[in-house]
Amino acid sequence: MKAVIKTGGKQYLVEEGSVIYVEKLDNEVGDKVTIDEVLMVDDTVGTPTVKGASVTLEVLKQGKEKKVVVYKYRQKKKYRRKQGHRQPYTKLEVKKISVK
């Protein structure tokens, strides 16, 4: 069974047993998370969500992605700025997709 869920302003296509990386959630490792914003289950499209559908996920890891370097430069003006950024993420495993 496949489903499309929405979390962190993004949409993800998930199956039972799949692992996804999403924007940081405020949960501890090992916690169960239930998402009710299910946009599609198999071929059933909801408007805007499928009523009675939910996806249960387990938090596997909290972490940060690799560093992205932002470098600003203006020629002939002696203007240089270097900045780094590491985006936090949550690694989730899909345990169950249910439709009532």
N, C-alpha and C positions, 0 to 999 in steps of 0.2 A: 504494500500500500504506500502510495506517495502522497505528499501534501506540500502546499506552499504556505509558509508562515511568514509573519511580519514581526520584526523586532529591531529596535535601534534605527528605525527609519529605512530599513532595507528588507528585501524579500529573499527567502531562501527556499530552495526545493530540497525536501528531506525525505528519507526513507527510514524505516525502523532499523536501528543498528548503525546508521551513518553518523559521522563526526563532523561538526561544523564549528567555525570560529565566528563569533559575533562581537558586537560592541560590548564593552564591559558591563556586566550585571553585578548588582550588590548581593551576591550569594557566596557562601563558603563552598570549598571543595567537598563533594559528596552530597550536596543538597539536591533535592528534586525541584525542578522548575516546571510549571504548567503554563503553556501559552494558549490563550483562547482566540487570538487573532489569526484564524486559519482562513486563508483566502480561497483555497481549493483543496479538495480531497479526491484523488484519482481524477475523474472527469467531472465531478460535481463542483461547479463554480458558484460561489456565493455572491450576494450583492449587499454590502461590500464583503461580509464574511459568511462562512458556512455556519448556520445555527446548530448548536449542540456539539460542535467538533472541538477537540482539544489535542494538543501534543504535549506529552510528558518527556522532559529532558533531564539528564543528570550532569552536574557541573564536574568536569574532569580536571580543569586547570584554570588558574588566573595568571596572566602574564603580560609581557610587553613585546611588541613586534621589533624587528630590526630598526636601527636608527636611520632616519631620513635626514640628510643634510640640506638645509636651505641656505643658499648663498646669494646675496644681493650685491650688485656691482654697478657703479656708474662710471663710465669712462671719462677720463680727464678731470675728475672732480675729487679724487682721493676718498671715495666713499666705498667702503667694503663692510659687509655684515655677514657673519657666519652663525647659523643657529641650527641646533639639532632637535629632533622630535621623535619620541617613541610612543606609538599609539597603544593604549591598553586594550586587551581582548579577553574574552572568556571562551574556553574550549568546552563544547557541549556534545553529549552523546544522546541520540534519539532513542528512547526506551519504548514508547508506545504512542500510536496514533489511534484515537478513538472518535467514533461518530455515534451520536445518540439518535 
